[in-house]
Amino acid sequence: MTLERGTLLHKRYRIVEILGQGGMGSVYRAVDENLGVDVALKENLFTTDEYARQFRLEAVILANLRHANLPRVSDHFVVGDQGQYLVMDYIEGEDLRQRMERLGNLSEEDVILIGAAMCDALAYLHTRKPSILHRDLKPGNVKITPEGHIFLVDFGLAKVVQGSQATTTGARAMTPGYSPPEQYGTARTDPRTDVYSLGATLYASLCGVIPEDGLARAMDNAQLTPLRKRNPKITRRLAQVIEKSMAVDPAERYQTAEEFKKALLGSKSKTQRLSGDYMVAPPPPPGEEDASAENPAPKQRGSQPAPAAEALEAAVFKPPKKKRRSSGCGIWLFLLLIALAAAWFLLPEVRARVETYLAPAATAAVQPSATSSPTKNPPTSEPATLTATAMATVTLTPAFTATPFDTPEPTQIIPPSPTAQGGGNGQFAFSSTRTGVPQIYLADIASGEKTPLTNLEAGACQPAWSPDGTRIAFTSPCLRRDDTFKNSSIYVMNADGSDIQPLVSETGGNFDPAWSPDGNRLAFVGFRNGRSQLFLYDFASGALTPLPNFSSDVVEVRYPAWSPFGNQIAFTARRFSVYQIWVMADNGQGQQQVARSGQEYWDVHPAWSPDGETLLFSQRRINIGSKYYLMTIRYTDRQSGLATRLNYGSPPIEFVSFSPDGFWLIFEGQDEAGNTDIFMMTVNGGNRLRLTDDPGADFSPAWRPIIP
């Protein structure tokens, strides 16, 4: 349960705001009332002996770190059965991802200084006794303070190496584009793993594009695009340094962070002799408009600010705002346009060069075909780290019909590390036509047991769990998998199938139930006056609230999905004859299309990742025989509308549901004969397992939340 603003913990730390949320808990900004300073409060809601031991280990390790570019841990405490808490310095300012969004491509001097500061932090970690690997270096984990000081933050995935043994203080996770191949399980990680991730971070900050994924490169499914092809203004020497740090083979990278730092500083004459505390131009005060032409360049502490290199407009990051130019500049621009127009029509070779230069940018925005690969067009911002937030390692051994099906190549299979077998309680509800009309079943992954929960003459389907895992909302009548639900109602029952009660009495058709994260409301779709509409049902008052109607071009809405924080609802809207993914506030305001796939594609079945940063959904091309593929888009990228296809084995992949720990996905798929069954896999697409094999259609899986 997320802590409310004003909550006092340990008689000392008062919650101010939530900074982030994951499967294990949240990170808060709080005030230390004893000292009157802001702190960051990291929460672990899992209190078993193993989690407690790992969390204490992380606290001890981090509390002993003392470095100018690392936050300091000051306290660790446990609150009964509620959770464990780690208190560390609150680093104010912007992270590197926000800086890139604000400025566009960063200058070479800026990138070199940031890289040198991070190398200092990594060298310190790598030379501790025992050695510490960060393993999650990316733009979002590099913070820049209002004074321009640079910090490496977030040790949730750090690994402590003692001889041949390794202890993970967080969980195994891979951030596509920033993680080297060995972090996917292909080899042992070591300090060169962090060197790769830092190189990838600097690559993205120089050109505004996330580099091709390390595992795809190792499997020859992709090649690293040369940095100077992305940004021709980068010097050849710096490009070579960064590309070497990102070599697929660790033996071909810089072997230490110190070696990488020397190469970075030596790549430009301005930075060759710099040493010590590296700093950059601070972010502007909150609310102050930024203009890149007036931003001071990165500087060394104690030196005078110098003019900054002009930020390049990137296809990925939001370019900086430009100040209005004088009328004289407008005249010169007008004359320049006339000259360019003349050159265009009079000089064929000029036209050919321009067309060649623009070609990559033009193709980058094209919607991928049904057989395309996402590695050709990276996401338009830092991708979500779909991560197993658990710390204990448990080997998955599913019992019933868990035979491998369409498993990716061996190098793609990630050793699972869920909190418990199956990612939580190891149970899921699903619908099945195995007895004729659809009924709801409860399946246990470990034992293989499948228990029928309903036996209704009119059928039942669309199970939706309450957040505490004790009740299920569902739809009935339900006569087939693709029912239109024109005369259906929503019911609620206990997890064992007992005490079935009708929930909504209004007629017209009610279906697609979705429980809010706090358990107080239920979103659903209802037919009213010939159109479908979203409604909210309040369990305490029994009030039924229709959410605002859409414009007349939206003829149907379906599949509401709550964000983990309960303040947003994603859903599918049929508009201009295609289905699209939209999102809005829980009061119906701020309706906005998330993915813009075009008129040839249907986007349906949205699902939020447990941290709320990413939306998954299913997509298919509108033609006969087309099947649904899995798509992903970061919520922060919704204005771009560009989603990425995940090549996770044979389609279809529909009705995806995250496990409570965020490590597993459960979904509808098909076997070789086209029979619909339930499958599971890791969020990275590995360990694909078939969980049901009945000749009837098994569909609409829903993972059971962890029972308190």
C-alpha positions, 0 to 999 in steps of 0.5 A: 500500500502506497504511503500517504503524504504526511505519514510519519515513519520511525517517529522521524521521517515524514512523507512528502511525495512519491518519487517512483514505484515498483513491484517491491515497493516505492521510493519517497521523498521525505523530511528528516524531522530530526535534522530538517533535511530532505531524504530519499526513502526506499521501501521494501514491502516483502518481509520474509527472512530472505528478503530481509537479509538481502535488504539489510545487506544492501543497506550495509553495503551502501552505508559504507560507500563514501564518494563524491558522485554517490548518494550516502545511506544514513539509516535503515529500519523495519516497520513491523510487518509493513516493510523495510526502509532505507534512508539515503541522500535526496539528490535534487535536480534533473536526471540525464534523460530529462536533460536530453529532453530539455536540450536535445543532443548534448555537447561533446564537452558535456558528455565527456564530463558526465562520462568522466564523473560516472567513471570515477563512481564506477571505479570506486565501486569496482575496487571496493572489497568486495567489488560492487557492480551497478548493472543498471546505468542508464540516463534515468540513473544519472542525476545532475544537481542544481549546482551541476554536480553529477551523481550515480543513483539507484542501486536496486540491481547492484551485485556484490562480488566476493571471490567466485560468489555473487550476491544480488542486492536487487533483481536481475533486469535488462534495459534494452539498448543499455544492457550488454549481452552478458547481462541477459544470462549469456555470460558472467557480469563484471566491471566491463558490464558497467562500462558497456552501459555507460558507453550506451548512455553516452551514445544516446546523449550524443545522438538522441537515439538508443543504441541497438540492443546488445543481445540482438547484436550478439545474435547477429540480428542487429548491428550498432549504427555508427555514432557519426551516422546518427550525428555527423558533428561528433568528432571521429575520436570520441565516436571511436572511444564510445563505440569501443566501450560498447563492444559485444565481446567484453574483451574488446571493451575498455577493461576498467572504468579508469581506462574508459575515463582516460580515453574519454578525456583524451578524445578532445584537447579541451578535456585532456588535462581535466581531473578531479570533481567534474561538473556540468552546467546546472539545470534551470530553476523550476519554471524558468524557460530554457533557451539552448543558445543561452545555456552555459557550457559544461564546466570544471569546478572552479573554472569560468563558464564557456559558451555551450555548443548548440544543441542539435535537434534530435528525432528522439528527445524534445528539442530546446525552445528557441528564442524569437530572432530579430527581423534582420535574421528573418531577412537573411533566412529568407535569402538563404531559402531562396538560394537553397531553392535555386540549388535544388532545381539547378544542381541535381547533385545537391538534390541527390545529397539532400535526399540521401541525408534525409532518407534515414529520418524519413524511414524511422517513422514508418509503422513496422510491417507484420514481419518487421523487427523492433530493433530497426527503429528503437523506442523514442525515449529510454525504454522501460526496464521490465524487471523482476523486482524480487531478490531471492532466486527460485527455480521455476518448475511448473507442473501441469502441461508446462512443456516448452512451446515455441521457445526462443533461442537459448541465449534469450532464456533468462533464469527466472528470479520471481518472488515465488513460483509463478511470480506471486501466489503462482495462481491465475484465473482464466475462462474456458469452453472445455465444458461447452459454454465458457466457465471460470477456472482457478489454476495453480502453476506449481501443483497443476491443479485447475479448479472450476469456480463457476457452473452457470448455465449462461456461462461466465468469463472475463475474470478480474481480481480484487487487489487483495486477491480474495474476490473476482469480478466477472461477466455473465452471460458469456456464451462464447469467447468473442461474445458481444455481451449485449445482455450481460451483467457483472457479478462478484464472487469469492476466490473459491467461487462462493457467494456470487452476487450481482454488482450492476443492476442497470440493463443494456449490457455490462462487461469488461470489469477492471478493479482499481488498485485500491479496491474501492472502485470497479471500471467497466463498459456498459451499453447505453442508448446503442453505444458503449461507455465507460462507468465507475462503480463505487463499492462503498456507496454503490454509486454508478458514475458514467465517465464523459462521453467521447466525440461522435467519431468514437463508436465503441470503447473496450478493455479498461485497465487501471494504472498501478497508482489508480489515477489513470485508465487505459482503454481501447477506443474504436475510431475511424473504423480502427481500434486505438489505445487511449488513456485518461484520468480516473475522472474521465478528463484528459483523454489522449491517444497513446499509440498512433499505429495508422489505419492498417492496424488494430490496437487492443487489450492494454496492460500496465507494467507494475511500475506504471511506466510502460503499456503493453498491448496487442496489435494486428494488421487489418487483413484476413489471417493476421494475428496479434503481436505484442507491442510496447510504449513508454507512458512518457512517450505517449505524445510521440505515439510510436510503439515498438513491436516485441518479437516474442515468438509466434503470435498471437499474443493477446490479453497479457497480464503481469505477474505481481512481481513484474517478472512474468507475463501470462497471455492467450496464445495458440498451438500449432493446430490453432487451438487457443490456450494459456501461456507464460513467459518472462517479460524479456520473452524467454522461458515461454511455457504452455500452461493449458492444453485442453481442446476447448478454448482457454482465454482471458487469463488474469494473474492473482495478486499476492494475498496479504 
